[in-house]
Amino acid sequence: MYQKTTGIVLHTIKYNDTSIIVDIYTERNGRMSFLVTIPRTRKAAIKTVLFQPLSIIEFEVDYRPNANLNRIKEVKLSYPFKSVPYHPHKSAIALFIAEFLYRALREEAENAPLFAYLSNSIQWLDECKHDFANFHLVFLIRLSRFLGLYPNTEGYHNGDYFDLLNACFTSGRPFHNSFILPQEAHNLLQLMRMNYETMHLFAMNRTERNECLSIINDYYRLHLPDFPILKSISVLQELFD
């Protein structure tokens, strides 16, 4: 059965000389894997450039519900990037977010609010001209809502610790090692209150930003089974002085 849908490219790997396997988060079916044949002609409609990290594409697929790999028949860009592939900082953010989503999104079911969040966020980053240094931090915190992992911020008081394991703020030091100190907890709370339009008001240097990124990454690793250490995180941590 042929089906048309929209999707966000998360990961690609070479299958053979003329084919790649692409993991895509689709609007209609959640995360899926596809086999894509790349013809070796200049005039071919399907090219590898269509499958850059976080590309938003429209495609027709020979959909078979029980298949591990479905074949993409036709594909085109749904949203052509204006800046992400050509801006070194945005490109690094895109690589990191794509790898993060590839590891975090495992649901093979429709989730329209999540897909809309991802699509709108990617387009916001592409169209933003400045003040996006905190984008990946705000993106990850807001993503946790859609995955059922958003921390409990009720009852916060200045000087509280943040318990990473139980996802809440606490006045006393937890009896385990998965927590962050009050100053870092305050920074995390500030980020939770930000959105893309206001995040530039929260000024951080690179060290503080990297600490927040490490904390958020550790939080996800605690709550998502088999979540690995991400290769792209070290590249991102060198940016945004």
Residue pairs with C-beta under 8 A, 6 or more apart in sequence:
1 62
1 63
1 64
2 60
2 61
2 62
2 63
2 73
3 28
3 60
3 61
3 63
4 58
4 59
4 60
4 61
5 26
5 27
5 28
5 29
5 58
5 59
5 61
6 26
6 27
6 56
6 57
6 58
6 59
6 78
6 115
6 119
7 24
7 25
7 26
7 27
7 32
7 56
7 57
7 59
8 24
8 25
8 54
8 55
8 56
8 57
8 101
8 115
8 118
8 119
8 122
9 22
9 23
9 24
9 51
9 52
9 53
9 54
9 55
9 56
9 57
9 98
10 23
10 24
10 25
10 31
10 53
10 54
10 98
10 101
10 102
10 105
11 22
11 23
11 53
11 98
11 99
11 102
12 20
12 21
12 22
12 23
12 48
12 51
13 20
13 21
14 20
14 21
15 21
15 35
18 37
18 38
18 39
18 40
19 35
19 36
19 37
19 38
20 35
20 36
20 38
20 48
20 51
21 33
21 34
21 35
21 36
21 69
22 33
22 34
22 36
22 51
22 72
23 31
23 32
23 33
23 34
23 102
24 31
24 32
24 33
24 34
24 57
25 31
25 101
25 105
25 115
25 118
26 32
26 115
27 110
27 112
27 115
28 110
29 63
29 108
29 109
29 110
30 105
30 107
30 108
30 109
30 110
30 111
31 105
31 106
31 107
31 108
32 70
32 108
33 68
33 69
33 70
34 61
34 69
34 70
34 71
34 72
35 69
35 70
35 71
35 72
36 46
36 51
36 71
36 72
36 75
37 46
37 71
38 44
38 46
38 47
38 48
39 46
45 74
45 75
45 76
46 72
46 74
46 75
50 57
50 75
50 76
50 77
51 57
52 81
52 85
52 94
53 94
53 95
53 97
53 98
53 99
54 84
54 94
54 97
54 98
54 122
55 77
55 81
56 77
56 78
56 79
56 119
56 122
56 123
57 75
57 76
57 77
57 78
58 75
58 76
58 77
58 78
59 72
59 73
59 74
59 75
59 76
60 72
60 73
60 74
60 75
61 70
61 71
61 72
61 73
62 70
62 71
62 73
63 70
64 70
79 119
79 122
79 123
79 126
81 126
82 126
82 127
83 90
83 126
83 127
84 90
84 91
84 94
84 122
84 125
84 126
85 91
85 94
88 239
89 132
89 133
89 239
89 240
90 125
90 126
90 132
92 232
92 235
92 236
92 239
93 125
93 132
93 135
93 136
93 236
94 122
94 125
95 232
95 235
96 136
96 230
96 232
96 233
96 235
96 236
97 136
97 139
99 230
99 231
99 232
100 140
100 220
100 230
101 118
103 224
103 227
103 228
103 230
104 143
104 147
104 220
104 224
104 227
111 146
113 146
114 146
117 142
117 143
117 146
121 139
121 142
121 196
124 196
125 132
125 135
128 135
128 196
131 199
131 200
133 200
133 204
133 209
133 239
133 240
134 191
134 194
134 199
134 200
134 202
134 204
134 209
135 196
135 199
136 213
136 236
137 191
137 199
137 209
137 212
137 213
137 216
138 191
138 194
138 195
138 196
138 199
140 216
140 217
140 220
141 150
141 191
141 192
141 216
142 195
144 150
144 151
144 219
144 220
147 224
149 167
149 219
149 220
149 223
149 224
150 167
151 162
151 167
151 168
151 169
151 188
151 192
151 219
152 167
152 168
152 169
153 169
153 189
153 192
155 169
156 169
156 189
157 169
157 171
158 182
158 186
159 171
159 182
160 169
160 170
160 171
160 182
160 185
161 169
161 170
161 171
161 172
161 173
161 174
161 179
161 180
161 181
161 182
161 185
162 168
162 169
162 170
162 179
162 180
162 184
162 185
162 188
162 189
163 169
163 170
163 174
163 178
163 179
164 178
164 179
164 180
164 215
164 218
164 219
164 222
165 174
165 176
165 178
165 179
165 222
166 174
167 219
167 223
169 185
169 189
170 179
173 179
178 218
178 222
180 188
180 215
184 211
184 212
184 215
187 204
187 208
187 211
187 212
188 212
188 215
188 216
190 202
191 199
191 202
191 212
194 201
194 202
204 212
205 241
206 237
206 239
206 240
206 241
209 240
210 237
213 233
213 236
213 237
217 230
217 233
220 227
221 227
221 229
